[in-house]
Amino acid sequence: MTSDRKQLVRDYKDRQIAAGAFAVRCAPSSQAWVEVSPNLHNRQNGLWFSLRLGSHPNRALVEAWKTHGEEAFTYEVVEELPDAERSPWELANALKALSAKWRTALNAEKLTG
C-alpha cells in the first residue's frame, strides 16, 4: 500500500501542467468571460468555489450565476500553450496575448480585473 501511495505522489509531481486560456459561458444569457491561467486544469475548481460562495470579484458574473444557477455555466479550455520552457516573463506575455485574442474572438468580458 505504501508503494502505491508513493507512486501516486510521484505521478502527481511529474504531471504536465497546461497553461492557456479558458472561457466561462452562460447558456441562457449568451454571456462569456475569458481568462488565462498557468494551470488550466485546477482553475475551474477555485472559480466554481468562489462563485458558489458569491465571493468572486466579478459582480456581473456572480449575478448571472445567482440568476441562472450553476447548471447554466460551462468551463471550456479554448487554447493551451504548447509545452515549452518559458521564463515567467515569457509565460506572462504569452498568456496576456491569449487573453486579448480570445476576448475579441468570443466577444467576451474579462473574468477578473
N, CA, C and O atoms as CSV, one atom per row, in Angstrom:
chain,resi,resn,atom,element,x,y,z
A,1,MET,N,N,0.820,-1.189,0.000
A,1,MET,CA,C,0.000,0.000,0.000
A,1,MET,C,C,0.868,1.258,0.000
A,1,MET,O,O,0.534,2.236,-0.669
A,2,THR,N,N,1.966,1.245,0.734
A,2,THR,CA,C,2.857,2.393,0.801
A,2,THR,C,C,3.480,2.680,-0.559
A,2,THR,O,O,3.626,3.840,-0.944
A,3,SER,N,N,3.852,1.620,-1.293
A,3,SER,CA,C,4.457,1.819,-2.606
A,3,SER,C,C,3.440,2.413,-3.585
A,3,SER,O,O,3.806,3.222,-4.438
A,4,ASP,N,N,2.164,2.019,-3.471
A,4,ASP,CA,C,1.126,2.603,-4.316
A,4,ASP,C,C,0.985,4.095,-4.050
A,4,ASP,O,O,0.857,4.893,-4.978
A,5,ARG,N,N,1.011,4.450,-2.806
A,5,ARG,CA,C,0.889,5.859,-2.425
A,5,ARG,C,C,2.078,6.653,-2.946
A,5,ARG,O,O,1.918,7.755,-3.470
A,6,LYS,N,N,3.268,6.089,-2.799
A,6,LYS,CA,C,4.474,6.763,-3.285
A,6,LYS,C,C,4.428,6.948,-4.795
A,6,LYS,O,O,4.837,7.987,-5.314
A,7,GLN,N,N,3.931,5.942,-5.492
A,7,GLN,CA,C,3.823,6.048,-6.946
A,7,GLN,C,C,2.806,7.129,-7.331
A,7,GLN,O,O,3.036,7.895,-8.266
A,8,LEU,N,N,1.707,7.186,-6.623
A,8,LEU,CA,C,0.710,8.225,-6.895
A,8,LEU,C,C,1.291,9.615,-6.677
A,8,LEU,O,O,1.047,10.519,-7.476
A,9,VAL,N,N,2.042,9.792,-5.625
A,9,VAL,CA,C,2.684,11.081,-5.346
A,9,VAL,C,C,3.673,11.411,-6.457
A,9,VAL,O,O,3.716,12.547,-6.929
A,10,ARG,N,N,4.460,10.440,-6.875
A,10,ARG,CA,C,5.428,10.647,-7.964
A,10,ARG,C,C,4.713,11.043,-9.256
A,10,ARG,O,O,5.135,11.969,-9.949
A,11,ASP,N,N,3.631,10.337,-9.573
A,11,ASP,CA,C,2.857,10.651,-10.783
A,11,ASP,C,C,2.284,12.057,-10.727
A,11,ASP,O,O,2.283,12.776,-11.727
A,12,TYR,N,N,1.796,12.445,-9.556
A,12,TYR,CA,C,1.231,13.788,-9.392
A,12,TYR,C,C,2.305,14.853,-9.624
A,12,TYR,O,O,2.053,15.850,-10.301
A,13,LYS,N,N,3.477,14.649,-9.074
A,13,LYS,CA,C,4.563,15.621,-9.225
A,13,LYS,C,C,5.082,15.684,-10.656
A,13,LYS,O,O,5.558,16.731,-11.094
A,14,ASP,N,N,4.996,14.575,-11.391
A,14,ASP,CA,C,5.513,14.508,-12.754
A,14,ASP,C,C,4.502,14.909,-13.823
A,14,ASP,O,O,4.849,14.954,-15.003
A,15,ARG,N,N,3.274,15.200,-13.443
A,15,ARG,CA,C,2.244,15.520,-14.431
A,15,ARG,C,C,2.577,16.822,-15.161
A,15,ARG,O,O,3.257,17.698,-14.627
A,16,GLN,N,N,2.087,16.920,-16.378
A,16,GLN,CA,C,2.268,18.130,-17.167
A,16,GLN,C,C,1.194,19.140,-16.754
A,16,GLN,O,O,0.014,18.802,-16.655
A,17,ILE,N,N,1.612,20.362,-16.521
A,17,ILE,CA,C,0.678,21.429,-16.158
A,17,ILE,C,C,0.458,22.288,-17.382
A,17,ILE,O,O,1.402,22.867,-17.920
A,18,ALA,N,N,-0.785,22.374,-17.825
A,18,ALA,CA,C,-1.117,23.121,-19.031
A,18,ALA,C,C,-1.485,24.556,-18.695
A,18,ALA,O,O,-2.299,24.815,-17.808
A,19,ALA,N,N,-0.875,25.474,-19.413
A,19,ALA,CA,C,-1.205,26.895,-19.304
A,19,ALA,C,C,-1.986,27.280,-20.553
A,19,ALA,O,O,-1.808,26.682,-21.615
A,20,GLY,N,N,-2.855,28.284,-20.420
A,20,GLY,CA,C,-3.601,28.729,-21.590
A,20,GLY,C,C,-4.793,29.574,-21.224
A,20,GLY,O,O,-4.856,30.165,-20.146
A,21,ALA,N,N,-5.741,29.620,-22.145
A,21,ALA,CA,C,-6.936,30.451,-21.985
A,21,ALA,C,C,-8.168,29.572,-21.825
A,21,ALA,O,O,-8.257,28.485,-22.397
A,22,PHE,N,N,-9.116,30.066,-21.034
A,22,PHE,CA,C,-10.383,29.364,-20.860
A,22,PHE,C,C,-11.528,30.357,-20.912
A,22,PHE,O,O,-11.353,31.552,-20.674
A,23,ALA,N,N,-12.703,29.834,-21.227
A,23,ALA,CA,C,-13.910,30.653,-21.276
A,23,ALA,C,C,-14.938,30.074,-20.310
A,23,ALA,O,O,-15.062,28.859,-20.160
A,24,VAL,N,N,-15.659,30.958,-19.671
A,24,VAL,CA,C,-16.814,30.585,-18.856
A,24,VAL,C,C,-18.014,31.135,-19.613
A,24,VAL,O,O,-18.067,32.323,-19.930
A,25,ARG,N,N,-18.967,30.271,-19.897
A,25,ARG,CA,C,-20.134,30.683,-20.684
A,25,ARG,C,C,-21.417,30.425,-19.918
A,25,ARG,O,O,-21.555,29.436,-19.198
A,26,CYS,N,N,-22.337,31.337,-20.094
A,26,CYS,CA,C,-23.683,31.202,-19.526
A,26,CYS,C,C,-24.643,31.008,-20.695
A,26,CYS,O,O,-24.876,31.938,-21.467
A,27,ALA,N,N,-25.196,29.814,-20.829
A,27,ALA,CA,C,-26.049,29.479,-21.965
A,27,ALA,C,C,-27.300,30.362,-22.065
A,27,ALA,O,O,-27.566,30.884,-23.148
A,28,PRO,N,N,-28.084,30.556,-20.989
A,28,PRO,CA,C,-29.312,31.342,-21.113
A,28,PRO,C,C,-29.089,32.799,-21.525
A,28,PRO,O,O,-29.893,33.364,-22.267
A,29,SER,N,N,-28.015,33.401,-21.052
A,29,SER,CA,C,-27.792,34.822,-21.349
A,29,SER,C,C,-26.806,35.046,-22.491
A,29,SER,O,O,-26.617,36.180,-22.932
A,30,SER,N,N,-26.180,33.981,-22.971
A,30,SER,CA,C,-25.166,34.050,-24.028
A,30,SER,C,C,-23.962,34.894,-23.642
A,30,SER,O,O,-23.225,35.354,-24.514
A,31,GLN,N,N,-23.754,35.103,-22.356
A,31,GLN,CA,C,-22.597,35.852,-21.897
A,31,GLN,C,C,-21.391,34.934,-21.855
A,31,GLN,O,O,-21.513,33.724,-21.666
A,32,ALA,N,N,-20.218,35.540,-22.036
A,32,ALA,CA,C,-18.978,34.782,-21.946
A,32,ALA,C,C,-17.927,35.633,-21.254
A,32,ALA,O,O,-17.892,36.855,-21.400
A,33,TRP,N,N,-17.082,34.964,-20.504
A,33,TRP,CA,C,-15.961,35.600,-19.824
A,33,TRP,C,C,-14.727,34.797,-20.176
A,33,TRP,O,O,-14.780,33.569,-20.242
A,34,VAL,N,N,-13.617,35.479,-20.401
A,34,VAL,CA,C,-12.371,34.805,-20.756
A,34,VAL,C,C,-11.285,35.193,-19.770
A,34,VAL,O,O,-11.206,36.336,-19.319
A,35,GLU,N,N,-10.459,34.228,-19.451
A,35,GLU,CA,C,-9.305,34.475,-18.581
A,35,GLU,C,C,-8.207,33.488,-18.958
A,35,GLU,O,O,-8.448,32.531,-19.694
A,36,VAL,N,N,-7.040,33.720,-18.465
A,36,VAL,CA,C,-5.904,32.828,-18.700
A,36,VAL,C,C,-5.407,32.311,-17.360
A,36,VAL,O,O,-5.666,32.900,-16.310
A,37,SER,N,N,-4.685,31.191,-17.421
A,37,SER,CA,C,-4.162,30.603,-16.198
A,37,SER,C,C,-2.912,29.801,-16.511
A,37,SER,O,O,-2.831,29.162,-17.560
A,38,PRO,N,N,-1.935,29.828,-15.610
A,38,PRO,CA,C,-0.777,28.960,-15.784
A,38,PRO,C,C,-1.090,27.496,-15.452
A,38,PRO,O,O,-0.263,26.618,-15.697
A,39,ASN,N,N,-2.285,27.227,-14.891
A,39,ASN,CA,C,-2.705,25.870,-14.570
A,39,ASN,C,C,-4.196,25.732,-14.871
A,39,ASN,O,O,-5.037,25.889,-13.985
A,40,LEU,N,N,-4.508,25.438,-16.122
A,40,LEU,CA,C,-5.897,25.383,-16.573
A,40,LEU,C,C,-6.733,24.330,-15.862
A,40,LEU,O,O,-7.914,24.550,-15.592
A,41,HIS,N,N,-6.136,23.202,-15.562
A,41,HIS,CA,C,-6.927,22.089,-15.045
A,41,HIS,C,C,-7.316,22.248,-13.578
A,41,HIS,O,O,-8.233,21.573,-13.110
A,42,ASN,N,N,-6.648,23.111,-12.859
A,42,ASN,CA,C,-7.041,23.371,-11.476
A,42,ASN,C,C,-7.900,24.619,-11.348
A,42,ASN,O,O,-8.517,24.834,-10.305
A,43,ARG,N,N,-7.953,25.428,-12.365
A,43,ARG,CA,C,-8.612,26.727,-12.263
A,43,ARG,C,C,-10.125,26.623,-12.071
A,43,ARG,O,O,-10.704,27.415,-11.327
A,44,GLN,N,N,-10.764,25.672,-12.721
A,44,GLN,CA,C,-12.220,25.581,-12.616
A,44,GLN,C,C,-12.674,25.347,-11.178
A,44,GLN,O,O,-13.665,25.937,-10.747
A,45,ASN,N,N,-11.980,24.512,-10.439
A,45,ASN,CA,C,-12.388,24.224,-9.058
A,45,ASN,C,C,-12.427,25.488,-8.220
A,45,ASN,O,O,-13.411,25.737,-7.523
A,46,GLY,N,N,-11.378,26.283,-8.277
A,46,GLY,CA,C,-11.335,27.524,-7.499
A,46,GLY,C,C,-12.379,28.520,-7.948
A,46,GLY,O,O,-12.997,29.203,-7.131
A,47,LEU,N,N,-12.572,28.597,-9.254
A,47,LEU,CA,C,-13.559,29.525,-9.808
A,47,LEU,C,C,-14.975,29.150,-9.376
A,47,LEU,O,O,-15.731,29.998,-8.901
A,48,TRP,N,N,-15.325,27.888,-9.541
A,48,TRP,CA,C,-16.675,27.437,-9.144
A,48,TRP,C,C,-16.879,27.610,-7.628
A,48,TRP,O,O,-17.972,27.969,-7.191
A,49,PHE,N,N,-15.855,27.362,-6.845
A,49,PHE,CA,C,-15.943,27.532,-5.403
A,49,PHE,C,C,-16.275,28.989,-5.061
A,49,PHE,O,O,-17.170,29.247,-4.256
A,50,SER,N,N,-15.560,29.936,-5.667
A,50,SER,CA,C,-15.815,31.351,-5.357
A,50,SER,C,C,-17.184,31.788,-5.857
A,50,SER,O,O,-17.815,32.649,-5.243
A,51,LEU,N,N,-17.653,31.214,-6.956
A,51,LEU,CA,C,-18.991,31.559,-7.451
A,51,LEU,C,C,-20.080,30.989,-6.538
A,51,LEU,O,O,-21.084,31.653,-6.280
A,52,ARG,N,N,-19.885,29.777,-6.056
A,52,ARG,CA,C,-20.869,29.194,-5.133
A,52,ARG,C,C,-20.994,30.013,-3.853
A,52,ARG,O,O,-22.079,30.145,-3.287
A,53,LEU,N,N,-19.863,30.559,-3.408
A,53,LEU,CA,C,-19.872,31.396,-2.202
A,53,LEU,C,C,-20.334,32.828,-2.479
A,53,LEU,O,O,-20.645,33.576,-1.552
A,54,GLY,N,N,-20.377,33.200,-3.751
A,54,GLY,CA,C,-20.729,34.571,-4.108
A,54,GLY,C,C,-19.597,35.540,-3.830
A,54,GLY,O,O,-19.829,36.740,-3.678
A,55,SER,N,N,-18.365,35.031,-3.763
A,55,SER,CA,C,-17.239,35.889,-3.395
A,55,SER,C,C,-16.323,36.227,-4.569
A,55,SER,O,O,-15.274,36.842,-4.377
A,56,HIS,N,N,-16.701,35.837,-5.762
A,56,HIS,CA,C,-15.867,36.153,-6.920
A,56,HIS,C,C,-15.884,37.668,-7.154
A,56,HIS,O,O,-16.925,38.300,-6.972
A,57,PRO,N,N,-14.751,38.263,-7.555
A,57,PRO,CA,C,-14.691,39.720,-7.712
A,57,PRO,C,C,-15.496,40.277,-8.888
A,57,PRO,O,O,-15.788,41.473,-8.906
A,58,ASN,N,N,-15.860,39.452,-9.864
A,58,ASN,CA,C,-16.652,39.942,-10.991
A,58,ASN,C,C,-18.133,39.884,-10.622
A,58,ASN,O,O,-18.752,38.821,-10.667
A,59,ARG,N,N,-18.676,41.003,-10.267
A,59,ARG,CA,C,-20.060,41.061,-9.768
A,59,ARG,C,C,-21.075,40.656,-10.833
A,59,ARG,O,O,-22.083,40.029,-10.509
A,60,ALA,N,N,-20.827,41.005,-12.104
A,60,ALA,CA,C,-21.757,40.627,-13.172
A,60,ALA,C,C,-21.813,39.105,-13.317
A,60,ALA,O,O,-22.884,38.540,-13.537
A,61,LEU,N,N,-20.686,38.458,-13.195
A,61,LEU,CA,C,-20.627,37.002,-13.262
A,61,LEU,C,C,-21.353,36.376,-12.078
A,61,LEU,O,O,-22.096,35.409,-12.248
A,62,VAL,N,N,-21.150,36.907,-10.906
A,62,VAL,CA,C,-21.823,36.395,-9.706
A,62,VAL,C,C,-23.340,36.546,-9.842
A,62,VAL,O,O,-24.089,35.634,-9.494
A,63,GLU,N,N,-23.786,37.684,-10.343
A,63,GLU,CA,C,-25.227,37.902,-10.521
A,63,GLU,C,C,-25.816,36.932,-11.545
A,63,GLU,O,O,-26.904,36.396,-11.335
A,64,ALA,N,N,-25.099,36.702,-12.658
A,64,ALA,CA,C,-25.568,35.737,-13.659
A,64,ALA,C,C,-25.620,34.335,-13.049
A,64,ALA,O,O,-26.545,33.570,-13.324
A,65,TRP,N,N,-24.632,34.002,-12.227
A,65,TRP,CA,C,-24.590,32.698,-11.549
A,65,TRP,C,C,-25.807,32.547,-10.634
A,65,TRP,O,O,-26.460,31.504,-10.624
A,66,LYS,N,N,-26.101,33.594,-9.870
A,66,LYS,CA,C,-27.258,33.542,-8.955
A,66,LYS,C,C,-28.562,33.445,-9.733
A,66,LYS,O,O,-29.473,32.720,-9.331
A,67,THR,N,N,-28.658,34.161,-10.829
A,67,THR,CA,C,-29.887,34.192,-11.624
A,67,THR,C,C,-30.147,32.869,-12.336
A,67,THR,O,O,-31.266,32.358,-12.303
A,68,HIS,N,N,-29.118,32.310,-12.981
A,68,HIS,CA,C,-29.311,31.148,-13.839
A,68,HIS,C,C,-28.904,29.821,-13.204
A,68,HIS,O,O,-29.325,28.762,-13.668
A,69,GLY,N,N,-28.099,29.863,-12.159
A,69,GLY,CA,C,-27.681,28.638,-11.487
A,69,GLY,C,C,-26.469,27.991,-12.134
A,69,GLY,O,O,-26.148,28.230,-13.298
A,70,GLU,N,N,-25.815,27.171,-11.342
A,70,GLU,CA,C,-24.570,26.524,-11.759
A,70,GLU,C,C,-24.719,25.711,-13.042
A,70,GLU,O,O,-23.813,25.701,-13.875
A,71,GLU,N,N,-25.846,25.034,-13.207
A,71,GLU,CA,C,-26.038,24.168,-14.370
A,71,GLU,C,C,-26.048,24.928,-15.695
A,71,GLU,O,O,-25.887,24.316,-16.750
A,72,ALA,N,N,-26.234,26.240,-15.663
A,72,ALA,CA,C,-26.253,27.051,-16.882
A,72,ALA,C,C,-24.852,27.438,-17.359
A,72,ALA,O,O,-24.706,28.022,-18.433
A,73,PHE,N,N,-23.825,27.120,-16.574
A,73,PHE,CA,C,-22.461,27.561,-16.874
A,73,PHE,C,C,-21.575,26.409,-17.328
A,73,PHE,O,O,-21.704,25.275,-16.866
A,74,THR,N,N,-20.680,26.734,-18.240
A,74,THR,CA,C,-19.680,25.774,-18.686
A,74,THR,C,C,-18.299,26.403,-18.596
A,74,THR,O,O,-18.134,27.615,-18.730
A,75,TYR,N,N,-17.332,25.562,-18.369
A,75,TYR,CA,C,-15.919,25.948,-18.336
A,75,TYR,C,C,-15.281,25.250,-19.521
A,75,TYR,O,O,-15.335,24.025,-19.631
A,76,GLU,N,N,-14.681,26.024,-20.403
A,76,GLU,CA,C,-14.133,25.459,-21.623
A,76,GLU,C,C,-12.705,25.962,-21.843
A,76,GLU,O,O,-12.466,27.169,-21.886
A,77,VAL,N,N,-11.782,25.051,-21.978
A,77,VAL,CA,C,-10.419,25.431,-22.348
A,77,VAL,C,C,-10.460,25.766,-23.835
A,77,VAL,O,O,-10.797,24.914,-24.657
A,78,VAL,N,N,-10.116,27.009,-24.182
A,78,VAL,CA,C,-10.173,27.421,-25.585
A,78,VAL,C,C,-8.828,27.304,-26.281
A,78,VAL,O,O,-8.777,27.128,-27.499
A,79,GLU,N,N,-7.731,27.401,-25.520
A,79,GLU,CA,C,-6.415,27.208,-26.133
A,79,GLU,C,C,-5.376,26.931,-25.054
A,79,GLU,O,O,-5.290,27.631,-24.045
A,80,GLU,N,N,-4.598,25.893,-25.298
A,80,GLU,CA,C,-3.473,25.582,-24.425
A,80,GLU,C,C,-2.198,26.037,-25.099
A,80,GLU,O,O,-2.034,25.890,-26.311
A,81,LEU,N,N,-1.299,26.590,-24.310
A,81,LEU,CA,C,0.008,26.948,-24.847
A,81,LEU,C,C,0.799,25.672,-25.084
A,81,LEU,O,O,0.712,24.737,-24.289
A,82,PRO,N,N,1.568,25.620,-26.163
A,82,PRO,CA,C,2.388,24.425,-26.384
A,82,PRO,C,C,3.401,24.248,-25.268
A,82,PRO,O,O,3.890,25.219,-24.691
A,83,ASP,N,N,3.706,22.995,-24.976
A,83,ASP,CA,C,4.697,22.705,-23.937
A,83,ASP,C,C,6.042,23.282,-24.368
A,83,ASP,O,O,6.590,22.906,-25.405
A,84,ALA,N,N,6.549,24.172,-23.582
A,84,ALA,CA,C,7.856,24.772,-23.869
A,84,ALA,C,C,8.398,25.355,-22.579
A,84,ALA,O,O,7.644,25.783,-21.705
A,85,GLU,N,N,9.684,25.365,-22.478
A,85,GLU,CA,C,10.315,26.002,-21.330
A,85,GLU,C,C,10.220,27.510,-21.539
A,85,GLU,O,O,10.682,28.034,-22.553
A,86,ARG,N,N,9.626,28.197,-20.583
A,86,ARG,CA,C,9.478,29.648,-20.681
A,86,ARG,C,C,9.887,30.270,-19.361
A,86,ARG,O,O,9.710,29.691,-18.289
A,87,SER,N,N,10.434,31.453,-19.472
A,87,SER,CA,C,10.694,32.214,-18.262
A,87,SER,C,C,9.345,32.725,-17.759
A,87,SER,O,O,8.387,32.765,-18.531
A,88,PRO,N,N,9.245,33.110,-16.505
A,88,PRO,CA,C,7.987,33.679,-16.012
A,88,PRO,C,C,7.537,34.880,-16.842
A,88,PRO,O,O,6.341,35.072,-17.061
A,89,TRP,N,N,8.483,35.681,-17.299
A,89,TRP,CA,C,8.146,36.851,-18.115
A,89,TRP,C,C,7.551,36.421,-19.452
A,89,TRP,O,O,6.555,36.990,-19.898
A,90,GLU,N,N,8.154,35.419,-20.095
A,90,GLU,CA,C,7.648,34.930,-21.383
A,90,GLU,C,C,6.255,34.314,-21.221
A,90,GLU,O,O,5.379,34.516,-22.062
A,91,LEU,N,N,6.060,33.568,-20.141
A,91,LEU,CA,C,4.753,32.968,-19.886
A,91,LEU,C,C,3.702,34.046,-19.671
A,91,LEU,O,O,2.602,33.951,-20.216
A,92,ALA,N,N,4.022,35.067,-18.888
A,92,ALA,CA,C,3.071,36.158,-18.634
A,92,ALA,C,C,2.696,36.865,-19.925
A,92,ALA,O,O,1.525,37.182,-20.133
A,93,ASN,N,N,3.654,37.116,-20.789
A,93,ASN,CA,C,3.370,37.782,-22.068
A,93,ASN,C,C,2.535,36.906,-22.995
A,93,ASN,O,O,1.628,37.396,-23.666
A,94,ALA,N,N,2.840,35.608,-23.033
A,94,ALA,CA,C,2.072,34.686,-23.869
A,94,ALA,C,C,0.628,34.597,-23.379
A,94,ALA,O,O,-0.301,34.577,-24.186
A,95,LEU,N,N,0.439,34.545,-22.076
A,95,LEU,CA,C,-0.916,34.485,-21.517
A,95,LEU,C,C,-1.674,35.785,-21.762
A,95,LEU,O,O,-2.871,35.756,-22.050
A,96,LYS,N,N,-1.006,36.903,-21.653
A,96,LYS,CA,C,-1.647,38.200,-21.903
A,96,LYS,C,C,-2.141,38.275,-23.354
A,96,LYS,O,O,-3.249,38.747,-23.608
A,97,ALA,N,N,-1.327,37.815,-24.295
A,97,ALA,CA,C,-1.726,37.818,-25.704
A,97,ALA,C,C,-2.917,36.890,-25.941
A,97,ALA,O,O,-3.830,37.227,-26.695
A,98,LEU,N,N,-2.907,35.723,-25.297
A,98,LEU,CA,C,-4.044,34.793,-25.423
A,98,LEU,C,C,-5.325,35.400,-24.890
A,98,LEU,O,O,-6.390,35.238,-25.486
A,99,SER,N,N,-5.227,36.095,-23.774
A,99,SER,CA,C,-6.411,36.717,-23.179
A,99,SER,C,C,-7.047,37.703,-24.155
A,99,SER,O,O,-8.257,37.669,-24.381
A,100,ALA,N,N,-6.239,38.567,-24.724
A,100,ALA,CA,C,-6.762,39.558,-25.676
A,100,ALA,C,C,-7.351,38.879,-26.916
A,100,ALA,O,O,-8.422,39.258,-27.391
A,101,LYS,N,N,-6.650,37.885,-27.426
A,101,LYS,CA,C,-7.108,37.163,-28.622
A,101,LYS,C,C,-8.485,36.544,-28.414
A,101,LYS,O,O,-9.371,36.702,-29.254
A,102,TRP,N,N,-8.668,35.836,-27.293
A,102,TRP,CA,C,-9.917,35.114,-27.077
A,102,TRP,C,C,-11.063,36.016,-26.616
A,102,TRP,O,O,-12.224,35.722,-26.897
A,103,ARG,N,N,-10.757,37.097,-25.919
A,103,ARG,CA,C,-11.830,38.037,-25.578
A,103,ARG,C,C,-12.405,38.645,-26.847
A,103,ARG,O,O,-13.618,38.821,-26.963
A,104,THR,N,N,-11.542,38.963,-27.790
A,104,THR,CA,C,-12.000,39.502,-29.066
A,104,THR,C,C,-12.752,38.443,-29.860
A,104,THR,O,O,-13.843,38.709,-30.365
A,105,ALA,N,N,-12.185,37.251,-29.978
A,105,ALA,CA,C,-12.789,36.180,-30.775
A,105,ALA,C,C,-14.173,35.772,-30.266
A,105,ALA,O,O,-15.063,35.458,-31.056
A,106,LEU,N,N,-14.347,35.777,-28.957
A,106,LEU,CA,C,-15.622,35.333,-28.371
A,106,LEU,C,C,-16.520,36.495,-27.951
A,106,LEU,O,O,-17.603,36.286,-27.404
A,107,ASN,N,N,-16.065,37.714,-28.209
A,107,ASN,CA,C,-16.802,38.900,-27.763
A,107,ASN,C,C,-17.143,38.764,-26.279
A,107,ASN,O,O,-18.288,38.924,-25.855
A,108,ALA,N,N,-16.103,38.464,-25.517
A,108,ALA,CA,C,-16.267,38.152,-24.099
A,108,ALA,C,C,-15.682,39.233,-23.230
A,108,ALA,O,O,-14.846,40.029,-23.657
A,109,GLU,N,N,-16.144,39.240,-21.997
A,109,GLU,CA,C,-15.595,40.141,-20.985
A,109,GLU,C,C,-14.417,39.457,-20.311
A,109,GLU,O,O,-14.255,38.240,-20.396
A,110,LYS,N,N,-13.603,40.253,-19.643
A,110,LYS,CA,C,-12.519,39.699,-18.847
A,110,LYS,C,C,-13.125,39.134,-17.571
A,110,LYS,O,O,-14.020,39.744,-16.986
A,111,LEU,N,N,-12.653,37.995,-17.144
A,111,LEU,CA,C,-13.207,37.334,-15.966
A,111,LEU,C,C,-12.912,38.108,-14.679
A,111,LEU,O,O,-13.775,38.249,-13.813
A,112,THR,N,N,-11.695,38.599,-14.573
A,112,THR,CA,C,-11.328,39.361,-13.378
A,112,THR,C,C,-10.637,40.665,-13.768
A,112,THR,O,O,-10.129,40.812,-14.880
A,113,GLY,N,N,-10.633,41.598,-12.834
A,113,GLY,CA,C,-9.884,42.830,-13.040
A,113,GLY,C,C,-10.514,43.830,-13.863
A,113,GLY,O,O,-9.943,44.898,-14.083
